[in-house]
């Protein structure tokens, strides 16, 4: 209080003697203790009270206040807070003088010391509230009296001018934005005051001299992060005439996750839409174009069938759900209900691509647009008028193509895919009946030709695969042999058991047991798969399989199979399921006896032929054990079990085939399963495979990358399959390194952007592990190693964008709870030629064993048709926290960034740090909040000191921290004040 009295006395003396500003400065420093701010003794408050003590302001005392600001005796925060406390708004001259004073200092408002930082945001909020109150009072007076005095008009004009200055000052807007998260009650009062201003302006028809004032008031009342400037780094969508990201991403996702429901793909595409800034029209165009591009490049039947089914059954539901999610909750449905306007616009863009459509028309022997849209009319995606319009646009080209074909259309699966929906529905209906003969007749027709593949493709993309599998399991369970059962019924039941077992085994081979079977299924087939079946990436211990065998049953089987007449199904207490489980014991005894020469080769052949003649599923069970056994023995001991498998593949005579009903179809399916199992453990030499062991991995990668480059901006399915195998063999770090090397080798920005999109899609082969490798093992070493060579501004930006895209993709909540548990997915399209040759078997065994723990778990997925009922929040909700390995990867890369920005030298490393953080905020928005929580507190300050450019702006700093927390607000204000002071120093603004 003693110093306060001295200050008041000094002010009175100064006013009486009319001191100059410099005299005031000299004498006030004698009163204030050395090194102590005047804020401690309320210097600003004392000066302001004396300045507005009368009906008019004292300009001399206001000059003393301004000089105290320039001399850093008081802080801007203290001055603003004191002005905002002035409540005698009837004193027009005093208020006007304070407004003029604020206009004179507003360009230099900042914080000089740490203690001021916590006060400034709240002071700015209070100031805005004060300005609102002045505005509201003035407008209300006009509303009551219908006129304003010249003094009031001038005061209002100064108020509008100050509000305009506030809205143009990014630093002050950022302070207001931070302060609004702290002063919630003041924010509410600001908005209430703005509402009263708006009402008074409307009621009084008052015309402001500054037309933008009302909009500026709204901007202050409803301050948002979007109003804070930020240097955009992500490429705008208009710059990309042709996208190279949708098709590669879908190629990878359909390869890995064909069984996923619609919501999974919708969430993935929404993520891409946010990253690229696509409109719905552009997104729909890219989706359809991606399907056509892939369909035009697939060569093998399985991929052709899968992509055709995806186009006709999955894509319409994806488009429908994407359209539904764009509507704001509560918004009325559009007037046009029989078509989607954005889809029609997308189709108008698509029909201009004559080369692509001509090729597809030729390949599919039809007008592909007409063929597709005729089906989409039933789903109200387009209407009949659109079908006629687009068909007419393609009619001339289709007729010309037919003439060129000389009336000999090219065979295609497209025409059969749509028809496969009806057999699938009939098959599912038949499996619900209790008529055994009907089920046998229908199921035995399925493996004929490519019908089984077509039905599986449709069931997969239509979301009915699990239903199909569960009914097949129930059918197999109901057809198990009853002890002592004889006659025609027993034969029919055996056929039904056999064909259902074979079909189920084939499905599990293609999709993986984790995808199609429930975790704790208790049926015979599910138990057999868990305990006995050899699967890709899931090795079985032969000793554990043998431990399940019953010695008495094994002895009985050995005795029965050793007899020449045992091929006939004799009355026995042994059921088919008992035989399936105990055949490994039989084969183990046979192998030992054969090794010890107790049995001759002819005896072994006779036993194996007897196994094969009974039921074809017995051959599959036997082969599964032999493959597990081959994994556990030395290479010199592979010959005998391999010869036994070859014996199961020996062709049957016509007499043997005619002895059983539908034997030909079941025999063909069993051969296909056995070959696949054999190639898993012992690939045949000279087989065209995705991995050729005699060629180094790097050469294989370069060869496949050349094919990707030749494809011209899209990823062929075959290339995606090969890259997946390379990932399996070389590991994430190796593959990601090669991909980034290819990205950095591009010379032109357009080529870099195209390459980055393809690399980003390839990363989704295992997005979590690949992102971990990118952040922990690839980025930092590559920047350090190649700094100053060919990695500079364009390359750094593209690399940073790739990192951020991968992080955002890892963060996405893809669908409901089941999708978030997915770690490793398995493809359906792993046929015989994807496996490695014998010289690389040992290496691949280790890789497969290392990956085998990554099991994919999936809940019961909704069908493609009913996923539109899922709420948009399920697809859009940001994650609440980070999970491993992303959390440890982000901590690691942020620690590396601290090393990059240490020191005062501007380098490509520090530029990369800025681009990475800026893109993370720009592309991720609120979804990257869990990542930004890991940001080191001093990283941004170090970056500001090193990167002395105008690139970093308040919009970036304000978005980095969680302003709901006090610590986040303090860090944000500290960074903003440092930015402000550097800007003032750089532009030489003197107060």
VEXFI-656942 format. One record per residue (C-alpha): residue in three letters; x, y, z. Coordinates in steps of 0.2 Angstrom, whole numbers, plus 2048, in hexadecimal, padded with zeros to 3 digits. Layout:
N
ALAXYZ ...
//
This chain:
991
UNK800800800 UNK80F80B803 UNK81480B7F1 UNK80380D7EB UNK80181D7F5 UNK8128237EE UNK80C81F7DC UNK7FC8297DE UNK8058377E6 UNK8128377D7 UNK8038377CA UNK7FC8467D3 UNK80D84F7D3 UNK81084A7C1 UNK7FF8517BB UNK8018617C5 UNK8128657BE UNK80E85E7AD UNK81C8527AC UNK82284B79B UNK821839798 UNK83483779B UNK8338407AB UNK8258347B1 UNK82F8267AC UNK83E82B7B6 UNK83582F7C5 UNK8298207C5 UNK8398157C5 UNK83E81D7D5 UNK82E8177DE UNK82E8057D7 UNK83B7F97DE UNK8487F47D2 UNK8437E57C7 UNK8317E57CD UNK8227E87C0 UNK8167F67C3 UNK8087E87C2 UNK80D7E37D4 UNK8087F47DA UNK7F97F67CE UNK8028057C5 UNK7F68037B6 UNK7E78047C1 UNK7ED8137CA UNK7F181C7BA UNK7E08187B2 UNK7D681D7C1 UNK7DE82E7C1 UNK7DC82F7AE UNK7C982D7AE UNK7C58357BF UNK7BB8427B7 UNK7AE8447A9 UNK7BC84579C UNK7CC83B79B UNK7DD8427A0 UNK7E8840791 UNK7F884479B UNK7F58367A7 UNK7F082A798 UNK80182F790 UNK80A82A7A1 UNK80181979F UNK80681778D UNK81881B792 UNK81880E7A0 UNK812801793 UNK821806788 UNK82D806796 UNK8267F479B UNK8217FB7AC UNK8107F47AA UNK80A7E57A0 UNK7FD7E6792 UNK7F37D979B UNK7F17E57AA UNK7ED7F47A0 UNK7DF7EA796 UNK7D87E37A6 UNK7D77F47AE UNK7CF7FC79F UNK7C27EE79E UNK7BD7F17B0 UNK7B88037AC UNK7A58037AE UNK7A08157AD UNK79A81379B UNK79082379C UNK79F82D79C UNK7A182E789 UNK7B1838788 UNK7BA82D794 UNK7B481D78B UNK7B982577A UNK7CB82A781 UNK7CD818787 UNK7C8811776 UNK7D581D76E UNK7E281877A UNK7DF805776 UNK7E0809764 UNK7F1811766 UNK7F8801770 UNK7EF7F3767 UNK7FC7EF75A UNK8097EC768 UNK8007E2775 UNK80A7D377B UNK8127CB78A UNK8247CF790 UNK8267C379F UNK8207B27A4 UNK8147B97B2 UNK80A7C37A5 UNK8067B579A UNK7F87AE7A5 UNK7F07BF7A6 UNK7EF7C4794 UNK7E17B878D UNK7D57BC79B UNK7D97CF799 UNK7D57CD786 UNK7C47C578A UNK7C07D2797 UNK7C47E078A UNK7B97D877D UNK7AB7D7789 UNK7AD7E978D UNK7AD7EE77B UNK79D7E4778 UNK7957ED787 UNK7997FE780 UNK7927F976F UNK7837F2777 UNK77F801782 UNK78180D773 UNK776803768 UNK769801775 UNK769814778 UNK766816765 UNK758809766 UNK74F813774 UNK75382576E UNK75482275B UNK76482D75A UNK77682F761 UNK78083E765 UNK78F84275C UNK79A83D76A UNK79182C76B UNK793829759 UNK7A582D75A UNK7A7821769 UNK79E81375F UNK7A9817750 UNK7B981575B UNK7B1805762 UNK7AE7FE751 UNK7C080274C UNK7C77FA75B UNK7BD7EA758 UNK7C37EA746 UNK7D57EB74C UNK7D27DD758 UNK7CB7D174B UNK7DA7D5740 UNK7E77D174D UNK7EA7BF74D UNK7F47BF75D UNK7E57C7766 UNK7D97BB75F UNK7E37AD764 UNK7E47B4776 UNK7D17B6776 UNK7CF7A4770 UNK7DA79E77E UNK7D27A978B UNK7C07A3786 UNK7C579278C UNK7C979979D UNK7BC7A779F UNK7AD79D79B UNK7A17A97A5 UNK7A87B879C UNK7A67AF78B UNK7947AC78F UNK7917BE793 UNK79A7C3783 UNK78E7B8779 UNK77F7BF782 UNK7847D177F UNK7877CD76D UNK7757C676C UNK76E7D6774 UNK7787E0767 UNK7717D6759 UNK7607D875F UNK7627EB762 UNK7697ED750 UNK75A7E3749 UNK74D7ED753 UNK7547FE750 UNK7597FC73E UNK769805743 UNK776806735 UNK78880573A UNK795810731 UNK7A0800731 UNK7957F2729 UNK7A17E472E UNK7A07E9740 UNK7917DD744 UNK79B7CE73C UNK7AA7D3746 UNK7A17D3756 UNK79A7C1752 UNK7AC7BC74E UNK7B27C175F UNK7A37BA768 UNK7A47A975F UNK7B77A875E UNK7BD798756 UNK7CD790751 UNK7C879273F UNK7CA7A5740 UNK7DC7A3745 UNK7E87A3736 UNK7F2793732 UNK7FE790723 UNK7F6782719 UNK802775714 UNK7F676770E UNK7F37676FB UNK7E276E6F6 UNK7D77616ED UNK7D676D6DD UNK7E876A6DA UNK7E57576D8 UNK7DC7546C8 UNK7DE7426C9 UNK7DF73A6DA UNK7EB72B6DE UNK7E67276EF UNK7D47206EF UNK7D87116E3 UNK7E870B6EC UNK7E070D6FD UNK7D07036F7 UNK7DC6F66EE UNK7E56F36FF UNK7D56F370A UNK7CB6E76FF UNK7DA6DC6FE UNK7DC6DB711 UNK7CA6DE717 UNK7BE6D770B UNK7B26D1719 UNK7B16E2721 UNK7A06EB722 UNK79C6FB719 UNK79F706728 UNK7B2701728 UNK7B4707716 UNK7AA716719 UNK7B471C728 UNK7C471971D UNK7BE72370F UNK7B873171B UNK7C9732722 UNK7D0734710 UNK7C374170C UNK7C874B71B UNK7DA74A717 UNK7D874E705 UNK7CA75B707 UNK7BF7526FA UNK7AD7566F7 UNK7A07486F7 UNK79F74A6E4 UNK7B27486E2 UNK7B373A6EF UNK7A57306E6 UNK7AE7326D5 UNK7BE72C6DC UNK7B671D6E4 UNK7AD7176D4 UNK7BC71B6CA UNK7C77116D6 UNK7BB7026D4 UNK7BC7036C1 UNK7CF7056C0 UNK7D26F66CB UNK7C56EC6C2 UNK7CE6F06B1 UNK7DF6EA6B7 UNK7DB6DA6C1 UNK7E06CB6B7 UNK7DD6BC6C2 UNK7CB6B56C5 UNK7CA6B76D8 UNK7CF6CA6D8 UNK7C36CD6CA UNK7B56C56D3 UNK7B96CE6E3 UNK7BA6DF6DB UNK7AA6DC6D1 UNK7A16D76E0 UNK7A86E66EA UNK7A26F26DC UNK7906EB6DB UNK78C6E66ED UNK7986F16F9 UNK79A7016EF UNK7887066EF UNK786705702 UNK79770F704 UNK79071D6F9 UNK78071D702 UNK78771D713 UNK79472B70F UNK785735708 UNK77B733718 UNK789737723 UNK78B74871B UNK77A74E721 UNK779758730 UNK76F75073E UNK75D75773E UNK75F75D72C UNK750759721 UNK75274D713 UNK755754702 UNK7477556F6 UNK74F7496EA UNK74E7386F2 UNK75072C6E3 UNK7627316DF UNK7717396E7 UNK77674A6DE UNK7887486E3 UNK7897376DB UNK78173D6CB UNK78E74B6CA UNK79C73E6CD UNK7957336BF UNK7957426B3 UNK7A87446B7 UNK7AA7316B5 UNK7A272F6A3 UNK7B073B69D UNK7BD72E6A0 UNK7BA72568F UNK7CA71B68F UNK7C67126A0 UNK7B470F69B UNK7B870968A UNK7C46FC691 UNK7B86F669E UNK7AA6F5691 UNK7B56EA687 UNK7BB6DF696 UNK7AA6DD69D UNK7A16DB68C UNK7936E8691 UNK7906FA694 UNK7976FB6A6 UNK78F70B6AA UNK77E7056A5 UNK7816F46AE UNK7866FC6BE UNK77970A6BE UNK76A6FE6BB UNK76E6F66CC UNK7717076D4 UNK75F70D6CF UNK7586FF6DB UNK7627076E9 UNK75C7196E5 UNK76E71E6E1 UNK7697246D0 UNK7587246C7 UNK75371E6B6 UNK75672F6AE UNK76872F6B3 UNK76A71D6AD UNK76372269B UNK76E73169B UNK77E72969F UNK77A71A694 UNK777725686 UNK78772E688 UNK79071D687 UNK78571567A UNK78F71A66B UNK7A0714672 UNK798703678 UNK792700666 UNK7A370465F UNK7AB6F866B UNK79F6EA667 UNK7A36EC655 UNK7B66EB658 UNK7B36DB662 UNK7AC6D3652 UNK79E6CC65C UNK7A96C1667 UNK7A76C8679 UNK7B56C6686 UNK7AF6BA694 UNK7AE6C46A5 UNK7A86C06B6 UNK79F6D06B7 UNK78F6C96B0 UNK78F6BA6BC UNK7936C46CC UNK7826CD6CD UNK77A6BC6CA UNK7836B46D8 UNK7796BE6E5 UNK7696B36E1 UNK7736A26E4 UNK77A6A96F4 UNK7696AD6FB UNK76369C6F5 UNK7726936FD UNK76F69C70E UNK75D69870D UNK76168670A UNK76D684718 UNK75F689724 UNK75467A71F UNK755669727 UNK754660716 UNK765657715 UNK763652703 UNK75F6636FD UNK76E66A706 UNK77965D6FE UNK7736616ED UNK7756746EF UNK7866736F7 UNK78E6676EB UNK78A6736DD UNK7936816E5 UNK7A567C6E2 UNK7A26796CF UNK7AC6856C4 UNK7AE6966CD UNK79D6976D5 UNK7A46946E6 UNK7B06A36E3 UNK7A26AE6DD UNK7966AA6EB UNK7A46AD6F8 UNK7A96BE6F0 UNK7976C46F0 UNK7946BD702 UNK7A56C6707 UNK7A16D8701 UNK78E6D6705 UNK7926D3717 UNK78A6C1717 UNK79A6B7718 UNK7996B372B UNK7876AE729 UNK78C6A271B UNK79A69B726 UNK78F699735 UNK78169072B UNK78E685723 UNK795681735 UNK78467D73B UNK78167272C UNK79166972F UNK78D667741 UNK77C66073D UNK783653731 UNK78F64B73D UNK78F63873C UNK78462F749 UNK78C61F750 UNK786610746 UNK77C61A739 UNK77A610729 UNK771611718 UNK76E61F70C UNK76B62C719 UNK77D629720 UNK78462B70E UNK77B63B70C UNK78064271D UNK79263D719 UNK792647709 UNK78A656712 UNK79765571F UNK7A5653712 UNK7A0662707 UNK79C66E715 UNK7AD66A71E UNK7B666D70D UNK7AD67D70A UNK7B168371B UNK7C367F71A UNK7C568870A UNK7BD697711 UNK7C8697720 UNK7D7695715 UNK7D26A470B UNK7CC6B0718 UNK7D46AA728 UNK7CC6A2737 UNK7CC6B2741 UNK7C26BB734 UNK7B46AE731 UNK7B36A4741 UNK7AE6A9752 UNK7BB6A9760 UNK7B369C76B UNK7A969175F UNK7A6680766 UNK7A1677756 UNK7AB668750 UNK7B2672741 UNK7B768174B UNK7C0676758 UNK7C966D749 UNK7CF67E742 UNK7D5684752 UNK7DF675757 UNK7E366C747 UNK7E2676737 UNK7F267D72F UNK7EE69072B UNK7F969D723 UNK8026A6731 UNK7FB69A73E UNK80668B741 UNK80167C74B UNK80B671756 UNK80A65F74F UNK80D658761 UNK7FE662767 UNK7F365B759 UNK7F964975D UNK7F564C770 UNK7E364E76A UNK7E263C763 UNK7DB62D76C UNK7E661E76B UNK7D861276A UNK7D061B75C UNK7E161D753 UNK7E460A755 UNK7D360674E UNK7D661273F UNK7E760A73B UNK7DF5F973B UNK7D15FF730 UNK7DB608724 UNK7E85FB721 UNK7DA5EF71A UNK7D85F0707 UNK7C55F0709 UNK7C55FE715 UNK7C060A707 UNK7AE60570A UNK7A560E718 UNK7A35FF724 UNK798600734 UNK7A3607742 UNK7A2611752 UNK7AE61D74B UNK7A662D745 UNK7AD639737 UNK7B1646744 UNK7BB63974E UNK7C463473E UNK7C964673A UNK7D064974C UNK7D963874D UNK7E163773B UNK7F0641741 UNK7F463274D UNK7F262673E UNK7FE630733 UNK80B632740 UNK80B61F743 UNK80C61C730 UNK81B62972E UNK82562073C UNK82160F735 UNK826615724 UNK83661D72A UNK83B60D734 UNK836603724 UNK8295F972D UNK81D5FF720 UNK8215FF70D UNK81C60D701 UNK80E6026FA UNK80760070C UNK80861370F UNK7FF6166FE UNK7F260A702 UNK7EE612713 UNK7EE62470B UNK7E261E6FD UNK7D6617709 UNK7D6627713 UNK7D3631703 UNK7C56256FD UNK7BA62770D UNK7B763970E UNK7C1647705 UNK7C1651715 UNK7CC64371D UNK7DA647710 UNK7D965A715 UNK7DA655728 UNK7E964A724 UNK7F2657719 UNK7F0664727 UNK7F9659733 UNK806655727 UNK809667723 UNK80B66B736 UNK81765C737 UNK822662729 UNK824673732 UNK82C66A741 UNK83865F738 UNK84966172F UNK84966471C UNK85065271A UNK84164B722 UNK834654716 UNK834647708 UNK82863A710 UNK81B646716 UNK81C64F706 UNK81963F6FC UNK80A63B707 UNK80264B703 UNK8066486F0 UNK7FD6386F2 UNK7ED6416F8 UNK7EE64B6E8 UNK7EF63C6DD UNK7E063C6D1 UNK7D262F6D5 UNK7CC6236C8 UNK7BB6256C0 UNK7B56166C9 UNK7BA61E6DA UNK7B262E6D5 UNK7A26266D0 UNK7A161C6E1 UNK79C62C6EA UNK78F6396E7 UNK79664A6E1 UNK7A76436E3 UNK7AF64D6D5 UNK7AA65E6DC UNK7B06596EE UNK7C06526E8 UNK7C46626DE UNK7C166C6ED UNK7CC6616F8 UNK7DA6626EC UNK7DA6756EC UNK7DB6756FF UNK7E9668700 UNK7F36716F3 UNK7F16816FC UNK7F767970C UNK806671704 UNK80B6816FC UNK80B68A70D UNK81867E714 UNK821679704 UNK81F6846F5 UNK82267C6E4 UNK8316826DB UNK82F68D6CB UNK81E6926D1 UNK81A6A46CD UNK8186AC6DE UNK8176BD6E6 UNK8286BA6EE UNK8366B16E4 UNK8436AC6F1 UNK8516AC6E4 UNK84F6BE6E2 UNK8546CB6EF UNK8456D46F7 UNK84C6E56F1 UNK84B6DF6DF UNK83A6D86E1 UNK8346E96E9 UNK83C6F36DA UNK8346E76CE UNK8236E96D6 UNK8256FC6D7 UNK8296FE6C5 UNK8186F56C2 UNK8107026CD UNK8187106C4 UNK8137096B3 UNK8017086B9 UNK80071B6B9 UNK7F97206CA UNK7F07116D0 UNK7F57016DA UNK7F26F16D1 UNK7EA6E36DC UNK7F96D76D7 UNK8056E46DD UNK7FC6E76EE UNK7FC6D46F1 UNK80F6D36ED UNK8136E26F8 UNK8096D9706 UNK8146CA704 UNK8246D5704 UNK81E6DD714 UNK81C6CC71C UNK82D6C7717 UNK8376D7719 UNK82E6DF727 UNK8266F072A UNK8376FA72C UNK83E6F371C UNK82F6F5711 UNK82B707718 UNK83D70C714 UNK83C706702 UNK82C70F700 UNK833720707 UNK84271E6FC UNK83771D6ED UNK82D72C6F3 UNK83D7376F6 UNK8447326E5 UNK83673B6DC UNK83C74B6D4 UNK82C7556D0 UNK81F75A6DD UNK8107526D3 UNK8197416D3 UNK81D7426E5 UNK80B7456E9 UNK8057376DF UNK81372B6E6 UNK80E7316F8 UNK7FC72C6F5 UNK80171B6EF UNK80D7196FD UNK80071E70A UNK7F4711703 UNK802703704 UNK805708716 UNK7F370171A UNK7FA6F0717 UNK7FD6F172A UNK7FB70472E UNK7FF703740 UNK8106F973F UNK81470372F UNK811713737 UNK81B70E746 UNK82A70973A UNK82871A731 UNK829724741 UNK83571A74B UNK84171373E UNK84071C72E UNK83D72F72E UNK84A73573A UNK85972B734 UNK85472F722 UNK853742725 UNK86474172E UNK86C736721 UNK86673F712 UNK865751718 UNK86C75E70B UNK86C7516FD UNK85B74D6F5 UNK850750704 UNK84B762705 UNK83B76D704 UNK8307636F9 UNK8357526FF UNK834757711 UNK82275D70F UNK81D74D706 UNK825742713 UNK81D74C721 UNK80C74A719 UNK80E738717 UNK81273672A UNK80374172F UNK7F7737724 UNK7FD72772B UNK7FB72D73D UNK7E9734739 UNK7E5723731 UNK7EB71A741 UNK7E172574C UNK7D0722742 UNK7C271974A UNK7BD70E73C UNK7AC708741 UNK7A5701751 UNK7AE6F975F UNK7B36E9755 UNK7BD6F3748 UNK7C86FC755 UNK7CE6EB75B UNK7D56E774A UNK7E86E5749 UNK7EC6D973B UNK7E16D572D UNK7E26C6721 UNK7DE6C670F UNK7D26BA706 UNK7DD6BA6F6 UNK7EC6AF6FB UNK7EC6A26EE UNK7FA6956EB UNK8056A16E1 UNK8086AE6EF UNK8136A36F9 UNK8266A26F9 UNK8316956F2 UNK83A6876FB UNK84B6906FD UNK84269E707 UNK837693712 UNK841694722 UNK8416A7721 UNK82F6A871E UNK82B69C72C UNK8336A8738 UNK82A6B7731 UNK8196AE731 UNK81D6A8743 UNK8216B9748 UNK8116C0741 UNK8056B2747 UNK8016BB757 UNK7F86C974E UNK7E76C274E UNK7D86CB746 UNK7C96CC750 UNK7B86D274A UNK7A76D3751 UNK7986CF748 UNK7986DB73A UNK7876E2733 UNK7836DF721 UNK7876EB713 UNK7756F0712 UNK7716F4724 UNK7816FE729 UNK77970E724 UNK77070E734 UNK78171173D UNK782722745 UNK78E72E73E UNK79773074F UNK79D71E74E UNK7A672273E UNK7AC733743 UNK7B0733756 UNK7C2737759 UNK7CC72C764 UNK7CE730777 UNK7DF729779 UNK7EE72276F UNK7F271076F UNK80270676C UNK80C706761 UNK80671875B UNK80972076D UNK81B71A76E UNK81E71F75C UNK81873175F UNK82273376F UNK83272D765 UNK82F739757 UNK82C747762 UNK83C74476C UNK84574375B UNK83D754756 UNK84475C766 UNK855757760 UNK85275E74F UNK84D76F755 UNK85B771762 UNK86777F75E UNK86478F754 UNK868788743 UNK85A787736 UNK85B77772D UNK85076B723 UNK84D761733 UNK84577073C UNK83B77372C UNK83576172C UNK83076373F UNK82577273B UNK81D76A72C UNK81975A735 UNK811763744 UNK80776F738 UNK80176172D UNK7FC75773D UNK7F1766743 UNK7EA76A731 UNK7E675872C UNK7E175173D UNK7D775E745 UNK7CF759755 UNK7D3747752 UNK7E6749755 UNK7E3750767 UNK7EA74076F UNK7FA742764 UNK7FC754768 UNK7FB75077B UNK80C748779 UNK814757771 UNK82375D77C UNK81F76E785 UNK82F77777E UNK82F77076D UNK82577E765 UNK82F78B76E UNK83F784767 UNK837782756 UNK832795756 UNK84379A75B UNK84B79074D UNK83E79273F UNK83E7A573E UNK8327A7730 UNK81F7AC72E UNK81A79A72B UNK81579673D UNK8057A0741 UNK7FA7A1750 UNK7ED795749 UNK7FA78774A UNK80078B75C UNK7EE78D762 UNK7E977C75B UNK7F8772763 UNK7F2772775 UNK7E276D77F UNK7DC77E784 UNK7CF776790 UNK7DE77279B UNK7E77807A5 UNK7F87787A0 UNK7F377978E UNK7EE78B78F UNK7FE790797 UNK80978778A UNK7FE78F77C UNK8007A0783 UNK81279F786 UNK815799774 UNK8097A776D UNK8127B4777 UNK8237AE771 UNK81C7AE75F UNK8157C0762 UNK8267C7768 UNK8307BF75A UNK8237C774E UNK8257D8756 UNK8387D7756 UNK8387D2744 UNK82D7DF73E UNK8357ED749 UNK8257F3751 UNK8297FF75F UNK81C80476C 
//
